[in-house]
Amino acid sequence: MAVDQLRQNGIEGPYALAIDTARYTAIVSTTEHGGYPLMDHLAGSSIGYHHHDAEQVHLYLEESFTFKVAEPDAAVALT
């Protein structure tokens, strides 16, 4: 519905999503219960090596984004 609202306001994509940790967790959990893999839409994470020991390799995930509102109609609050 948010994308429809943006299009009605004359804002064409590409579109991005900025959300808090709780909503991110909710989106990720939907894929565990047979939902559409929304992680494909949220891709952009980088994985890196942190350290290892005799039993495990420790990696980290890093995500970054730049959010710029081109005009007031280019943002939609999801409630």
Kinemage of the C-alpha trace (Angstrom):
@kinemage 1
@onewidth
@group {chain A} dominant
@subgroup {mainchain}
@vectorlist {calphas} color= white
{ca met a 1} P 0.000 0.000 0.000
{ca ala a 2} L 2.915 2.346 0.702
{ca val a 3} L 4.319 1.825 -2.808
{ca asp a 4} L 0.864 2.538 -4.260
{ca gln a 5} L 0.723 5.768 -2.268
{ca leu a 6} L 4.167 6.790 -3.514
{ca arg a 7} L 3.173 6.087 -7.119
{ca gln a 8} L -0.042 8.096 -6.701
{ca asn a 9} L 2.133 10.973 -5.453
{ca gly a 10} L 4.209 10.702 -8.639
{ca ile a 11} L 7.221 9.109 -6.943
{ca glu a 12} L 8.719 6.309 -9.033
{ca gly a 13} L 11.192 3.781 -7.615
{ca pro a 14} L 13.547 2.459 -6.721
{ca tyr a 15} L 12.106 2.267 -3.217
{ca ala a 16} L 13.816 1.470 0.088
{ca leu a 17} L 12.644 0.526 3.563
{ca ala a 18} L 13.995 1.940 6.848
{ca ile a 19} L 12.699 0.133 9.942
{ca asp a 20} L 13.564 -0.476 13.572
{ca thr a 21} L 14.971 -3.682 15.049
{ca ala a 22} L 11.624 -5.075 16.217
{ca arg a 23} L 9.995 -4.719 12.806
{ca tyr a 24} L 13.087 -6.140 11.102
{ca thr a 25} L 12.836 -9.206 13.358
{ca ala a 26} L 9.137 -9.540 12.535
{ca ile a 27} L 9.894 -9.472 8.806
{ca val a 28} L 12.645 -12.051 9.120
{ca ser a 29} L 10.421 -14.347 11.195
{ca thr a 30} L 7.750 -14.449 8.472
{ca thr a 31} L 10.074 -16.455 6.247
{ca glu a 32} L 10.401 -19.093 8.972
{ca his a 33} L 6.660 -19.797 8.796
{ca gly a 34} L 6.337 -20.202 5.037
{ca gly a 35} L 6.008 -16.526 4.175
{ca tyr a 36} L 7.454 -14.840 1.094
{ca pro a 37} L 11.208 -14.366 1.544
{ca leu a 38} L 11.157 -10.656 2.332
{ca met a 39} L 14.879 -10.783 3.082
{ca asp a 40} L 15.358 -10.670 -0.689
{ca his a 41} L 13.896 -7.157 -0.589
{ca leu a 42} L 16.096 -6.155 2.311
{ca ala a 43} L 19.361 -7.480 0.894
{ca gly a 44} L 22.468 -5.367 1.149
{ca ser a 45} L 24.161 -6.932 4.185
{ca ser a 46} L 27.902 -7.546 4.149
{ca ile a 47} L 29.456 -10.406 6.050
{ca gly a 48} L 32.942 -10.222 7.502
{ca tyr a 49} L 35.418 -12.290 9.470
{ca his a 50} L 35.859 -11.338 13.129
{ca his a 51} L 37.970 -14.135 14.618
{ca his a 52} L 38.118 -17.874 15.128
{ca asp a 53} L 39.062 -20.380 17.781
{ca ala a 54} L 39.580 -24.151 17.745
{ca glu a 55} L 35.849 -24.846 17.383
{ca gln a 56} L 34.158 -21.857 15.764
{ca val a 57} L 34.569 -19.117 13.218
{ca his a 58} L 32.980 -15.826 14.324
{ca leu a 59} L 31.562 -13.634 11.592
{ca tyr a 60} L 29.665 -10.350 11.665
{ca leu a 61} L 26.969 -8.741 9.559
{ca glu a 62} L 27.116 -5.105 8.617
{ca glu a 63} L 24.387 -3.101 6.950
{ca ser a 64} L 24.415 0.453 5.794
{ca phe a 65} L 22.108 2.715 3.884
{ca thr a 66} L 21.615 6.323 2.991
{ca phe a 67} L 18.146 7.758 3.301
{ca lys a 68} L 17.362 11.005 1.550
{ca val a 69} L 13.861 12.339 1.098
{ca ala a 70} L 13.740 14.108 -2.243
{ca glu a 71} L 10.433 15.774 -1.416
{ca pro a 72} L 7.761 15.435 1.301
{ca asp a 73} L 5.603 13.105 -0.822
{ca ala a 74} L 8.552 10.699 -1.195
{ca ala a 75} L 8.183 9.250 2.330
{ca val a 76} L 5.398 7.123 3.758
{ca ala a 77} L 5.069 6.366 7.483
{ca leu a 78} L 4.048 2.767 8.114
{ca thr a 79} L 1.784 2.561 11.132
